[in-house]
């Protein structure tokens, strides 16, 4: 497999494959990623036609720089193999990833990997080109998330699926994304989010937060998204165009932070060089920076560049 390049996924727009109008509209929206859904948003009797709609939409083009992903049905259903075969066979050249929902074991990821490899060989695609996004939606999946993250080199993201997860652990709530009644201290989802984040980071994957279903409450979306963004998540699902701009903002560094990160990198490169005195710990203004500072700055710098930010403040080495 070629070296994996992880692209910006600040906003991941869910689009039902059974609705051609929504598929067409999604092309013009400013989401980093669009996933065309064959699972929960598509009724069983509409799944066959939804596959055809998705293949047509992918092949028609017009997606710009968006990541193009299709969420298939999970392996416990009778639809998964046909979803993968028809979508990859019909539009694999215009597809970036397959999203696998309700992943419970590493073996389920391996099974998808094997099927994708066969299809790539049959249709003449580069083996390993199509990535996998693994969605964690129940207790068993979370207990196996570390194995799932390393089950295949194709895995690019680990995604939290809150609605099914809440049902799987009998959480006393019907409002997806908000705290359950009675949980008045802390965040009821913190453990889940951190488990997903640790597994993702341990194996070089991206971590994506799930949806906020109160689609008219953009302030609520921003508040909930801010929690996972603060932890280090790379993005969040969006269910409505009004949520896209909020996600793109929340999961991008602030301009001041991006400038500061780039300045740390420039200053550290200078001061650790022979010309800068070969020092490992120096002052940048009122702040001491060292190798650990460089690593932290690299994270913010990478997120800022992926988000398309440009520097507004450039550090210059002091004159001799």
Buried (B, 14 or more C-beta within 10 A) or exposed (E): EEEEEBBBBBBBBBBBBBBBEBBEEBBEBEBBBBBBBBBBBBEEEBBBEBBBBBBEBBEEEEBEEBBBBBBBBBBEBEBBBBBBBBBBEBBBEBBBBBBBBBBBBBBBBEBBBEBBBBBBEEEEBEEBBBBBBBBBBBBBBBBBBBBBBBBBBBBBBBBBBBBBBBEBEEBEBEEBBBBBEEBEEEBBBEEBBBBBBBBBBEBEBBBBBBBBBBBEBBEBBBBBBEBBBEBBBBBBBBBBBEBBBBBBBBBBBEBEBBBBBBBBBBBBEBBBEEEBEEEEEBEBEEEEBBEEBBEEBEEBBBBBBBBEBEBEEEBEEEEE
